[in-house]
């Protein structure tokens, strides 16, 4: 099948299809226009003015050939599939159409309920829409028989049926005559939305957004249901196997052949089974994650720039030492140009968001794309022989945290009983002394070992070589409830930023009582701006995931940070 061209539908006698396909985004769905002997069928009119104008032109051509009723079927009521219906002029062909929607969605449209259409989440105003045909109602499912509707003198006949496809899975469907032995079959397939339907004409199955139902940023939205989705996947697999389907027509993106569709659905079933205890995807969630995503991408840019810069420097030094093979190997470890393009593109998108040209949910998805591409760039295993593990751990943790958040999960938080004083001492020892790079170079037993040790030595930056780093614990034991690995990374990051701000004396202290453990970091030098001021939100969120609370302040023009943890009770 070809987009934007009218063509015969395989498996039918007198039905032709005009598919309006567009790129995948949140602005609008695909649309499918079917010309049939007894009616013109429009599946999902979409959400863009140019799209609806083009469809109206095609509808007018069909009506000029033969005047017939126009029926608009919505695969579900998410507003990107039908928003342009509210913008139609009274003289428009679409304003005269009969709207057909599964009963649950129909009631939401008629009551002007913004929740099920995801109006606020998708940034579109909502208004009530009358629905002439309520498909697959609870009454229809209960009586399972034929019936008809009188629509302004036009009679719509339909039959409701059911098929038990598994012990606890029943598929409900309705058959509507299209004329001359052709039939439109409509199946109830909730999960992505409770009103979700699939429609079959000949060997083509119009599946709505079922292929996107487990996707991040949509799984967990209002009306999404894991059990319904898993059952609907089984229902669609049954339809593919029992109705001679050759092509699936998705609500977004290109046509999908039946073999690909079957394999995709089988993978989706396993994926959907893992989607338990998701956060609710609401406008508030989108706003919060949009803010978090911008902070996180900025931190990723900082870390990846450090890694790329050090790789370039090591490569240059090795080239100067006539180690061309090693130099070229390092050049291939990270595509710095592609990395820069990702971040530049992201910042352009962020400016559009701040200018009101993009939505928060779009920023959530954009950040997911950037993180996914950075994950492909980032080969931790290949970089471990060059960089300090803590730097790579920080990058990897940021990537995995957003990936989990994007899916609707809370990033992992592994709480344990931790001696905070001892943890601080370990971090300080690592910052002040680190690994014995010189010893590794001297003890190298082969050229390969020597070059590996040399690369590692060149990559190290002695930030604390000329800094007075002091620890003053006020209590012997300070046991707290926290995520040890996360807090160690955060503490190391904070201290490195203090050092990078040219603060020559840094004092760490702890205080404790029965309920709280307080960690205080104070820079003993004057500082124009606080080393953490631009990353405050980032550290607040990261510390919350570690079990801590953050307060940033200045004492006598000296930057300071206070972190509070709940004390570990002996009887806890």
Secondary structure, 3 states (H helix, E strand, C coil): CCCCCEEECCCCCCCEEEEECCCCCCCCCCEEEEECCCEEEEECCCCCHHHHHHHHHHHHHHHHHCCCEEEEECCCCCHHHCHHHHHCCCCCCHHHCEEEEEHHHHHHHHCCCCCCCCCCCCCCCCCCCCCCEEECCHHHHHHCCEEEEEECCEEEEEEEEEEEEECCEEEEEEEEEEECCEEEEEEECCCCCCCCEEEEECCEEEEECHHHCCCCCCCCECCCCHHHHHHHHHHHHHHHHHCCCCEEEECCCCCEEHHHHHHHHHHHHHHHHCCCCCCCECHHHHHHHHHHHHHHHHHHHHHHHHHHHHHHHHHHHHHHCCCHHHHHHHHCCCCHHHHHHHHHHHHHHHHHHHCCCCCHHHHHHHHHHHHHHHHHHCCHHHHCCCCCHHHHHHHHHHHHHHHHHHCCCCCCCCCEEEEHHHHHHHHHHHHHCCCCHHHHHHCCCCHHHHHHHHHHHHHCCCCCCCCEEEEEECCCCCEEEECHHHHHHHHHHHHHHHHHCCCCEEEEEEEECCCEEEEEEEEEEECCCCCCHHHHHHHHHHHHHHCEEEEEEEECCEEEEEEEEEECCCCC
